[in-house]
Amino acid sequence: METVSPSADRIGAALRALRRTSPPEAGDEASLAIKCLQAVIAELAADGVSLEDLQPLADLEKLVGGSRAVAPKPAQAHRERRRGSAPSAILLARAAAAIDLLVKAGQDESEAAQTLMRRLLAAGVPPPAQGGDSRGWRRLLEWRNTLLHGGGSEDARYEYRTFARELESIPPAERVERVLQGRFWDRRQKPR
């Protein structure tokens, strides 16, 4: 039996999930293909493939999607206005607190950072721009370590402390599941 690499396994799982949850609409077979291409791009970016190396896939997505693109509905345009924008220090502080939660739950730092970076990429949030590593999860981990050692803005440190307290208020048996299933980066939603 052949062994599949973890990244290939994740990409395969994402593609299977898309096929099950997003069947192509009648007359629009390209929509599923575009969603699958976006999933592959997101997983490769989370694994550290540089944006420059991913550019041909992004160009292909635009070519295929551009001919079939429909003007976004006003609600979609508003909801997607920050998609692809650089993450704020507040958002990164919340991600840092979530990484701490995953580490306390038994994951190592790199695994926790990869998990969070995949969630952020799936939401359209790119990795932090600062950092010496090409891997987005590694830059997220460096940003967290800087914050934990007193770096970053006062607002980010305050948000980190506040969000960590919010996470502590969730019953211990449910914390990890709620953070991974919820939208922790959305400050308008309180953990329940």
C-alpha positions as CSV (number, residue, x, y, z in Angstrom):
1,M,0.0,0.0,0.0
2,E,1.3,3.4,-1.0
3,T,1.8,6.1,1.7
4,V,0.5,9.5,0.9
5,S,2.2,12.6,2.2
6,P,0.2,14.6,4.8
7,S,-0.1,17.6,2.5
8,A,-1.4,15.4,-0.4
9,D,-3.8,13.8,2.1
10,R,-5.2,17.2,3.2
11,I,-5.6,18.3,-0.5
12,G,-7.4,15.1,-1.3
13,A,-9.7,15.5,1.6
14,A,-10.5,19.1,0.7
15,L,-11.2,18.1,-2.9
16,R,-13.5,15.2,-1.8
17,A,-15.4,17.5,0.5
18,L,-15.9,20.1,-2.2
19,R,-17.2,17.4,-4.6
20,R,-19.7,16.3,-2.0
21,T,-20.8,19.7,-0.8
22,S,-20.6,21.7,-4.1
23,P,-22.0,19.6,-7.0
24,P,-21.7,21.5,-10.3
25,E,-24.8,23.5,-11.1
26,A,-26.6,22.6,-14.3
27,G,-24.7,24.2,-17.2
28,D,-21.9,25.4,-15.0
29,E,-19.3,22.6,-14.6
30,A,-16.5,25.2,-14.2
31,S,-17.7,26.3,-10.8
32,L,-16.6,23.1,-9.0
33,A,-13.3,23.2,-10.9
34,I,-12.6,26.7,-9.7
35,K,-13.5,25.8,-6.1
36,C,-11.1,22.8,-6.3
37,L,-8.3,25.0,-7.8
38,Q,-8.8,27.5,-5.0
39,A,-8.6,24.7,-2.4
40,V,-5.4,23.4,-3.9
41,I,-3.9,26.9,-4.0
42,A,-4.8,27.5,-0.3
43,E,-3.3,24.2,0.9
44,L,-0.1,24.7,-1.1
45,A,0.2,28.3,0.4
46,A,-0.4,26.9,3.9
47,D,2.4,24.4,3.3
48,G,4.8,27.2,2.4
49,V,4.8,27.4,-1.4
50,S,5.7,30.9,-2.2
51,L,3.1,33.2,-3.8
52,E,5.4,33.6,-6.8
53,D,5.4,29.9,-7.4
54,L,1.6,29.8,-7.0
55,Q,1.1,32.7,-9.5
56,P,0.5,30.4,-12.5
57,L,-2.3,28.6,-10.7
58,A,-3.8,32.0,-9.6
59,D,-3.6,33.1,-13.2
60,L,-5.4,30.0,-14.3
61,E,-8.1,30.5,-11.7
62,K,-8.6,34.1,-13.1
63,L,-8.7,32.8,-16.7
64,V,-11.3,30.1,-16.0
65,G,-13.3,32.1,-13.5
66,G,-13.0,35.4,-15.4
67,S,-15.0,34.1,-18.4
68,R,-17.7,32.8,-16.1
69,A,-17.6,35.5,-13.4
70,V,-20.8,37.1,-12.4
71,A,-20.8,40.5,-10.8
72,P,-21.0,40.0,-7.0
73,K,-24.2,40.8,-5.2
74,P,-24.0,43.9,-3.0
75,A,-24.0,41.8,0.2
76,Q,-21.2,39.6,-1.2
77,A,-19.1,42.6,-2.3
78,H,-19.4,44.0,1.2
79,R,-18.6,40.7,2.9
80,E,-15.6,40.1,0.6
81,R,-14.1,43.6,0.8
82,R,-11.3,42.6,3.2
83,R,-10.6,39.2,1.5
84,G,-6.9,39.2,0.7
85,S,-6.1,42.3,2.7
86,A,-3.1,42.1,5.1
87,P,-4.2,40.8,8.5
88,S,-4.5,43.3,11.3
89,A,-2.5,43.1,14.5
90,I,-5.7,42.5,16.4
91,L,-6.6,39.5,14.2
92,L,-3.0,38.1,14.6
93,A,-3.3,38.6,18.4
94,R,-6.4,36.5,18.4
95,A,-4.7,33.8,16.3
96,A,-1.8,33.9,18.7
97,A,-4.1,33.2,21.7
98,A,-5.7,30.4,19.7
99,I,-2.3,28.9,19.0
100,D,-1.6,29.0,22.8
101,L,-4.9,27.1,23.4
102,L,-4.0,24.4,20.8
103,V,-0.5,24.1,22.4
104,K,-2.1,23.7,25.9
105,A,-4.3,21.0,24.3
106,G,-1.3,19.0,23.3
107,Q,-0.3,20.1,19.8
108,D,3.2,21.4,19.2
109,E,3.7,25.0,18.2
110,S,4.3,24.3,14.5
111,E,1.2,22.0,14.2
112,A,-0.9,24.6,15.9
113,A,0.3,27.4,13.7
114,Q,-0.3,25.4,10.6
115,T,-3.8,24.6,11.7
116,L,-4.6,28.3,12.4
117,M,-2.9,29.5,9.1
118,R,-5.0,27.0,7.1
119,R,-8.2,28.4,8.8
120,L,-7.1,32.0,8.0
121,L,-6.3,31.2,4.4
122,A,-9.6,29.5,4.0
123,A,-11.2,32.7,5.2
124,G,-9.2,34.7,2.7
125,V,-6.7,36.1,5.2
126,P,-3.1,36.0,4.0
127,P,-0.2,35.3,6.3
128,P,1.6,38.1,8.1
129,A,3.9,40.0,5.7
130,Q,6.7,40.3,8.3
131,G,9.1,37.4,8.9
132,G,12.1,35.8,7.4
133,D,10.4,32.5,6.4
134,S,8.5,31.8,3.2
135,R,6.0,29.6,5.0
136,G,3.0,31.5,6.2
137,W,2.5,29.4,9.3
138,R,6.1,30.1,10.3
139,R,5.6,33.9,10.0
140,L,2.5,33.6,12.1
141,L,4.4,31.7,14.7
142,E,7.2,34.3,14.6
143,W,4.6,37.1,15.0
144,R,3.2,35.3,18.0
145,N,6.6,34.8,19.6
146,T,7.3,38.5,19.2
147,L,4.0,39.4,20.8
148,L,4.7,37.0,23.7
149,H,8.1,38.7,24.3
150,G,6.6,42.2,24.6
151,G,6.8,43.2,20.9
152,G,3.9,44.5,18.9
153,S,1.4,47.3,19.5
154,E,-0.3,47.8,22.8
155,D,-3.6,47.2,21.1
156,A,-2.4,43.8,20.0
157,R,-1.1,42.9,23.4
158,Y,-4.5,44.0,25.0
159,E,-6.5,42.0,22.4
160,Y,-4.3,38.9,23.1
161,R,-4.9,39.1,26.8
162,T,-8.6,39.8,26.4
163,F,-9.2,37.0,23.9
164,A,-7.1,34.5,26.0
165,R,-9.5,35.3,28.9
166,E,-12.5,34.8,26.7
167,L,-11.1,31.4,25.7
168,E,-10.6,30.5,29.3
169,S,-14.3,31.2,30.0
170,I,-15.3,28.4,27.6
171,P,-15.7,25.0,29.4
172,P,-12.4,23.1,29.1
173,A,-13.9,20.1,27.3
174,E,-15.2,22.4,24.5
175,R,-12.5,25.0,24.0
176,V,-10.5,23.5,21.2
177,E,-13.6,22.4,19.2
178,R,-15.3,25.8,19.5
179,V,-12.2,27.7,18.4
180,L,-11.6,25.4,15.4
181,Q,-15.2,25.3,14.4
182,G,-16.0,29.0,15.1
183,R,-14.8,32.2,13.5
184,F,-12.3,33.3,16.2
185,W,-11.0,36.1,14.0
186,D,-14.4,37.8,14.0
187,R,-14.5,40.1,17.0
188,R,-18.2,40.7,16.6
189,Q,-18.9,37.1,17.6
190,K,-18.2,36.2,21.2
191,P,-17.3,32.6,22.1
192,R,-20.3,30.8,23.6
